[in-house]
Amino acid sequence: MPVRVKIDRSRCVVAHFCLFYAPTVFIPSEGGKPAIAPEYAVNGFEEGVVPDWLYEQVKEAERHCPSRAIRVYKE
């Protein structure tokens, strides 16, 4: 089952917990705010689809995001 990940960069406070918890999915981008890694990105760098085996990592990133800028859900 595909796992969809979204970043609301307007809410992001650049705490970088996402880079710590899911470093293969989230990468730093210009301006320091995180982006979805190119191999998972769809519709730009704020939205992506990751394999099921990365679900726990992206959920941890979502749980620890202080600004609640990350949303993770299964389709």
C-alpha positions in Angstrom: 0.0 0.0 0.0 1.6 3.3 -1.0 2.4 5.8 1.7 1.8 9.5 0.9 3.9 12.2 2.6 3.2 15.9 2.4 5.2 18.9 3.8 3.5 22.2 4.4 6.6 24.4 4.0 4.7 27.5 5.1 4.3 25.9 8.6 7.8 24.5 8.8 10.0 26.0 11.5 13.2 24.3 10.2 13.7 22.1 13.3 14.9 19.3 11.1 13.5 16.4 13.1 12.3 15.0 9.8 15.9 14.8 8.5 16.8 12.9 11.7 14.0 10.4 11.7 13.6 9.8 7.9 16.9 10.9 6.3 16.2 8.9 3.1 12.9 10.6 2.5 13.5 14.2 3.7 16.5 16.3 2.5 17.5 19.9 3.1 16.7 22.2 0.3 17.4 25.8 -0.7 16.6 28.1 2.2 17.1 25.2 4.7 13.5 23.9 4.7 13.2 20.2 4.0 12.0 18.7 0.8 11.0 15.2 -0.3 14.0 13.4 -1.9 13.7 13.3 -5.7 13.3 9.5 -5.9 10.0 9.8 -3.8 8.8 13.3 -5.0 5.6 13.8 -6.9 4.1 17.1 -7.8 7.2 19.0 -6.8 9.2 18.6 -3.7 6.5 19.1 -1.1 4.6 15.8 -1.8 5.8 12.3 -2.2 5.0 8.6 -2.2 7.3 6.2 -0.3 7.4 2.5 -0.1 5.6 0.8 2.8 8.9 -0.2 4.5 9.6 3.5 5.2 6.2 4.1 6.9 7.5 3.9 10.4 10.3 6.4 9.7 8.0 9.0 8.1 5.4 8.5 10.9 8.2 9.2 13.5 9.1 12.4 11.5 5.4 13.4 11.5 5.1 12.7 15.3 8.2 14.8 16.2 7.6 17.8 13.9 7.0 20.7 16.3 5.1 22.7 13.7 2.9 19.8 12.5 4.1 20.6 9.0 4.3 16.9 7.9 1.3 14.7 7.1 1.6 10.9 6.4 -1.2 8.6 5.3 -1.7 5.4 3.5 -3.8 5.4 0.4 
